[in-house]
Structures are given as C-alpha cells and as structure tokens.
Amino acid sequence: MASATAARSRVARFDDEGLVTGEAVTLDVRPASALIRAAGSAIDVLLSLLLIVALLLSLAGLSVDEAAFRAILVAGIVGCIVVLPTAVETASRGRSLGKLALGLRVVRDDGGAIGFRHAFIRALTGVVEIYLTFGGLAVLVGFLNPSSKRLGDLLAGTHAQVERVPRVPSAAFGVPAELADWAATADVARLPDVLARRVASFFGNIDHLVPESRARVAASLAAQVAPFVSPVPDAPPERFLAAVVAVRRSRDLTALQLEDARMDALAPVLTAKPVGFPER
C-alpha cells in the first residue's frame, strides 16, 4: 500500500498553473494545443508519404518479381511510418521535423525526455490513429483530452509541450530624474522584503489599474514605505515608490557584484592544496 501511494505521488499532473510534478513542483511549461499538434503531425505525415512515393519510384525501375516487390514495399512502408519516426524521436529526445518547425517537443508526463519505448509506442499507435483513420481518431482524442494528448500519448505516458515561448519584456526602470540627487544619499536598506515585493507587484500590474485605483494604491504603499526610508523626498507617491524600488535594486545588484568579486579573489586560496599534498 505504501509503495502504491508513493508511486501515485510521483505521477505528474496538469493544473491551471502548468505541469505539477509528483514532488509538487510547478513547471512553467505549456502543453501544445490539438491544432498545433495536428499541424506538426501533418508535416511528419507528408514527409513519410514523400518517402513512400520515392520508394515506389525507385522500385519501378527495378526488375523484381511480384513477391519481392510486395516484401520490399511492406518493409519500406513499415520503415517510413514506424521505424523512422521511432528512431528520429529517440535520437532527438522527442522531436521530429514537424515538431521542430512548430517549436514542439514530446516529453514524459513528469517532464523528462522520452526514450525508445515511448517513441515506439507512439509510432506504433500512430499507424491506427493517424494513417488508418486519416488522423480522425488522433484529432478526436486530442480535442477530448485536456492536455491535447492523442491515443499514443495516453498509452506511452507522454505529452507535447511548446518550447518557443515569447520573451518577457523587462519592466525595470531607473530613478526619476527629479529624485536623482536624493537617490545618491537615501537610505532604503531597512525596507522589509515583504513590503518591497508588494511595491514590485504594484508596478508589475500598474497597467491594469484604473487611474483612481492606481493613485489610491500608490498613496497607501507610499505611506507604508515612508517609515523605512530616510530622508523622505517631497514627491508624488508613485514617483517616490519608483525611486525607492530603483535605488534598492541598484544597491542589491552592487552588493551581489562585490560578493562575486570577493569570492573570485578568494578562489585561489579556497581551492589551493597544502604544500606537498599529493595529487590524486
């Protein structure tokens, strides 16, 4: 019973925030939708069909009997729709030409890279749900599944995730020009981290606030920040908060750079061996 419970706890799941592993760690990944998966599969199927056509054209120029022709044709079709996709996904850790073109990758449900077993099950199931049903079964299962999994993913324990995510624009800003002289001597070190995160969250969501709410929240936060800042400048609440955030960020960055410089200077001493210590 204990082992079964432990095994269930290691199974990943999807929720509204993303992929949650068995250790309750949320991964910032986005499962691919059924439409984008269908487009990637269409590219892969088209490539397989082109290879089969090329095989037929090459066999047309050979003088072989009917039995040998059928054997070569069957082996070539199996190689194009099962062996080749399995080899490509295994070697590329979940990618194919269609997935590479659309920025997708097939991974295990726990977020790890797939292996031969996963790729083989997906390719073998794809013969039925993609080729024999012209993709109808794969599309139906994908639209019914919340993670857009097709039947092969359900059997193999995999899913497709989007790897091309838009770059998040930087929201960093500097000290307002009218407070530059104040920033040179201001003391903001006593500002609690919890309050600093609230101020940062305010600036992160400032574009979604109406002017009245924006002014009210800025005034409230400025009143809470003022006791931890010395001296308090004569500036509007929002400009005051922006200056405090910029000064604190700049000084934290400087402190981290100084710490890295000290560690680099101490590296030869920390890694040095005593005189006469043997090499092992």
N, C-alpha and C positions, 0 to 999 in steps of 0.2 A: 504493500500500500504506500509506504514511504517513497519507494523508488518511482512508482507511478505518479505520485504527487510532484516529485522533483522533476520528472520528465515533462509533465504538463507545464511546470513553471518556467521551463526553458523554451517553450514554444512562443514565437513572436506573434504579434497581432497588430492590426491597424486600428487606430482610433482617429479622432478628429484632428489630432496634432501631428500625426505621422506614424512611423513604424516604431512600435514599442517592443523591445527585446524581452526575453524571459527574465532578465535581471532588472526589469522596469526602467530601462534606459531608452529615452525617446530619441530616435534618429531622424535627422532633418532630411528626409527623402520623400519624393513624391511618386506614387505609383503611376504608371503610364495609363492613359485612358484607352478605352476599347478602340476608338477611332485611330489614334496614332499607332497603336499596336497593329491594327489592320493594315495601315499604310506600310509599315515596316515589313509585315509578312507578305504583302503583295509584291514588294521589291524582291524578297527572297524567292518567292514562288516563280516570279518572272525569270529570275536568273536560273532556277532549276529547269524551267521549261526550255530556255535557250540552250542549256547544256544537253537536254534530251534531243532537241532538234538537231544540234550539232552532231550528236551520236548517230541519229538516223541518217544524216547526210554522209557521214563517214562510212556507215555500214552499206549505204547504197553503192559505194564504189568498190566494195569487196565482193569477191566471188565465193560465197559460203552457202552451204545448204540451208534448208529451212530450219532444221533443228538447231544448228549452231547460231543462226540469226536470232531465233527466239531466245536462246540462252544468253547470248551477248546482250540482247535488248533488255531482258528482265534484269540481268545483273547491272546494266548501266542505269536503268530506272531506279533500282534499289539504291545504287550508289549515289545518285543525284538527289533523292528525296529523303534518304535515311542516313547513309554513311557520311556523306559530305557535310550536311548540317550538324551532325553529331561531332565530327572532327573539328569543324570551324568553331562551334560554341565551346567545345572543351579547350581548344588551344587558346582562344581569345578570352576565356573566362566569361562567357555569356554574351558575346557579341557576334553579329553577322553583318553582312553588307547592308541590309535594310535597317538594322538597329543602329549601325554606325552612322548611316546617313541621317537618321532622325534623333540621334543622341540618346539611345536607349541601351539598357543592359539588363540581362536576365540574371537575377541573384536568388539565392536561397531565401526562404521566409525569415531566417534570422539575420539576413543582410550579408552573409558570406558569399564567396564566389562558388559557382556551380562546378560540379565535376562531371566525369564521363557518365555516371549513372543518370544524373539529372538531364543531361543533354540527350542521351539515348532515349529515355522515356518520352521526352518532349518530341523528338523527331519521329519516334515510332507511333505515338498517338496522333501526330500531325498528318500521317497518311490517311487516317479516317476522318478527322475533323476538319482538315483543310483541303486535301486533294479529292477524297471520295465524295464529300458533301459540298465541294466548291466553296469552302470557307463558311458555310452556313452554320454548322454546329459550333465552330470556334466563335463566331460573332454572337450567336445566341447565348452561349455560356458566358462570354465576356461581358455582355450587357447585363446579365443577371447577377454577376458576381460583383460585390462592392469594390474589390481590388482589380477588376477587369482581367481576372485570370481566365485562361482557356482551360479546356479539359486536361491538356498535357501539364499545365502548371499545377492543377489540383492533384494530379497523380504523382508528380515529381516533387512537390513541395517548394515551388519557386514562384516568382512573380517578376514582372518587368518594371523597372524604375527609370525615371527621367534623370539623366545626368547633366544635361545642359540647363542650368538654372540661371536666371538673369542676375547680373552683378548688382549687389545692393549699393545704391549711391551713398556716399559718405555724407553724414549730417553734421560733421564737425564745423565749427565756426570760431572765429577769433574774438578777442576783446573788442568791444565797441570803441570807436576812435575817441570819443569824448571821455572815456574812462581809462585810457592808456596810462596816464600819469598815476592814477590811483592804483592800477594793477601792479605797478613797479614796487610798491611798498605795502600792499594789502596782505593781511593775514587771514587765510581761509583754511588753515590746517585743522582747526577744531570742528569743521563741518562734519557731522556724522555721516557714515556711508549710506545709511538708510535714507536720510533726507536728501543726500546727493543723488541717489537713484531716483527718488521721486521727482527731483528737478529735471534730471535727464529724461525721464519718461514724459514729463510735460513738454519738453522741446521735441521729443520724438512724435508726439501726437498733436502738435500745435496746429497743424494744417487742417485738422478735423474738428476744431473747436470754432464755435461762432464767436464773434468779437466780444460779446458781453461775457460769455463763459471764460474766454481767454484772459480777459482783463481781471476777472474775479479770481481765477485760479492763480494767476501770476501774483496778484496782491497778497493772497493767502500764503503762497510759498515764500514770497519775499519777507513777510512778517516772521515766518518760522526760521529763515536763514539768517536774518539780521543779527540775532544774538551771538552767532558763531563767527561773525565777520568783523574785522576791525582794521581801519575805520569803515563806517557805513557811508557809502557815497550818496550824494544828492542826485539821484537818477530815477527814472521811471522803473517800476517793479520788474518789468520784463527785461529791460536793458541791464538792470542790476543783476538779475539771475544769470543772464548770458555772460556777463563779465566774470561772475563767480565760477561758473562752470568752465570757462575757457582758462582762467588762471589755475584752477585746481588740476585740470587736465595737463596743462603745460608743466606744472611743477611735478606732478606724478611721473610724467614722461622723463623729465630731467633726473629725478631720483632713480628711476629704473636704469637709465643710461649710465649714471655714476656707479650704480651697483654692478652692472655688467663690466664696466671698465676696471673696477677693483678686482672682480673675480678673474678677469683676463690677466691682470698684473700678478695675481697670486697663483695662477695656474702652474707656472714652472715650479713653485715651491710645493704646491699641493700634490703634484704628480711626480716629483723627484724621488729617487730612491736613495737610501743611505749609502754612504761611501763603502764600497766593497760588497754591496748587496749583489748576489748572483743573478744573472739573467735566466729566467725560467719561461 
